Amino acid sequence: MNFQKTKGEKSGEVTPPLAARVKFLRNERGLTLRDLSERSGASYSNLSKVETGKLSPTFDTMERIAKGLGVSISDLLVFGNAKEETGRMAITRKGQGIVHETHAYTYQALCNDVTSKTIVPLLVTVHAQEMKDFGDLLSHEGEEVLFVLEGQIEVQTAVYDPVVLNPGDCIFFDSTMGHACLTKGISDATVFWVHSASAPE
């Protein structure tokens, strides 16, 4: 995986691309951290930690931040020279996605050089083995499709009984329903994960 980062203010420090992107979009809109906190529902403290790279937000937190900034989640995950014209196409070579790590998942965002996508394609490595490793169920706008590439996962939701999926299995669910994905084997699982992006307000 390609951990693309930018230089921080102190010598030797690097800023994760998501942190730099959030700060750039906030400053571009003339918002303070407190403004963004009020607009997104995320705490001032957590937003400050996100922008300094000290906190890796979960996907539902990224959704709230994107909504507070008035952009889609796909725009939040765009880095570099993005394309907005019609007839768009983007290719991500193996291992070249933008990496974002949380305690439960490692996301590799794919095809990031196209803005305002209605879907967000991700290659996800699932680390969490139990709900105590994961935390609360996630819930956010949109719909999701998971296709298991390697390993075995268990999808837990707030409505249905847990379901175990093996390589080649696929699942669809509404993102507004509380959900979590756990690895069931002794090693991590790999999933191709597609999330529908909500349009900015």
N, C-alpha and C positions, 0 to 999 in steps of 0.2 A: 504494500500500500504506500501511496505517496503522501507523506505528511507535509502539506504545503503550508508554510507559516511565513509571517512577516516579522521584521526586526522590531523589537520593543524599544522603549525609551532607554533602558539601561543596557550597557554593553553585555552582549552574550544572551540577552533575553529574546524570546520570540513570542509573537502574539498569534494565537490560533486564528485561522481565517474567518471563522464565524464571529469571533470577538471583534475583529477589525471591521467586519461587515456591519454588525449591529451599531457600532460607534459611528461609522461613516454615515449610515442611513439616518441615525438620530441627529447628528450634527447637520446633515444636509437639509433636514426639516426644521432646524432651529429649535429642537426640543432639548430640555434638560432631562437628566435622569429621573427627576421627580415627575416631569410631564409624562414621560414614557411609562412610568410606574402607574400613574393614574389612568392612562389610556389603555394599558395592556392588562392590568390587574396583577402584574408581577411586582414583587416587593422591590423597593429602592436598593436594598442591600444585595439582593440576588442579581439585579441588573448590573450593579457596579461590579460584582464578581464575574459576571458573564463577559463584560467588556474588557476586563483585565485578564481574562483567561483563567481565572481561579475557580470557576464553576462551569461545568458542562451541562447545559440545559437539556431536559428531556424533550421529546418531540412535541408534547402538548404545550410545554413552556415556549418552545420556538414558535408554535402556532400563535400563542398569545402575544409574543413580542412582534411577530409579523403583522398581526391585526392592529396592534398599537402604533406601528410605524406606517400603516396604510398600504402594506404590500402583501403579496401572496407569499406563502412559504417557499415556493420555488424561486422567487426573487430574493428572498433572504439567503438562499443557498447558492446564489450566483456569485462567482468570483472571476475577475479578469474581464476580458472584452466580451460582452454579451451581445446576442443577436435578437433584434425585435422584429425584423422584417418578416413578411410572409415567405413561404417556401423554405422554412427553417429546417436545418438538420444538424445534429450534433453527434459526435462519436467520442466515447470514452474508452481508451485502450486499457487492457488488463492492468490493474494496480494503479491507475492514474486518476481515480476519483478523489473528491475532497473528503477527507476523513474527519469525523466528529465522534468522540468517545464519551460514553457515559458509563456508570458502574454496571449497567445491565446489558448494554449493546455497544457495538462499534459500528457506526453508520459509515458507508462509503457512498456519498451522493454522486450520482451519475449524470452525464450530459448537462453539466452546469453552465455551459456557455450559451444557453438559450433562456431568455427571460420569459416570465408570464406563462409558464407551462400550466396546463390544467391537470397534469399528473406529475408526481415526483417519484422517479425511479431510484431505488436504493439497493445496495448490496449490504446486508446486515449480518454481522457475526453476533450470535446470541450467547452471552456469558452466564446470565443469571440461571441458577438451577432450582431455586425455591423462591416463593413469594417474599420471604423475609430478605432475600438478596435483592429483590426487585423494588419493593415498596408498594405504594398504592397503585391500583389499576389506572391506566391512562385513559383519558377521554378528551376528544377534541372534534372539530368539524371534519366532515369528509367521509370517504369510503376507502377501504384498503383491500389489497389482494396480496397474499403471501404464497410463494412457491418454494418448497424446500429443495435445496441443492445438495446439502451434505448434513449428516447427523439426523437427530430426531428432536422434534420440538413438541411442546404442549402449549396450546392456546387456551388461556383462561379468560372468561368474559363474565360480566355482571348478570347475564341473562341465561346463558346456556351452560351445560355441564362441560368440564374440561375435555378437549379433544386432542389426541396425539396424532401427529403427522410425520410421515417418513419421506425420504427423498422421492421426488416425483409427485407428492401430494400437494394440493392447492386449496386455499380457503379464501373466502370473501366475507367481510363483515363491515357493519357501519361503525365508523370511528367514534361516533357519539356514545356508543355502548362501551362501558368500561372494559378494558382489555389489557392483557399482558402475554408475552411470549417467553417461554422458558425452554432451556435446553434439557433434554431428558437423559442424555448419555453422559459418559464421564468426561467427554470433551465438548468444546463449543460446537454449535450448529451454524450453518450458513444458509441464508434465506434471501431470495430475490423478492423485494418488498416494494409494492407500488401504492402510493397514497395519492388520492385526488386532492388537488390544491384548491383551497377556498379563494375566491376572488377578493382583492382588496376592496375595502369600503370607500 
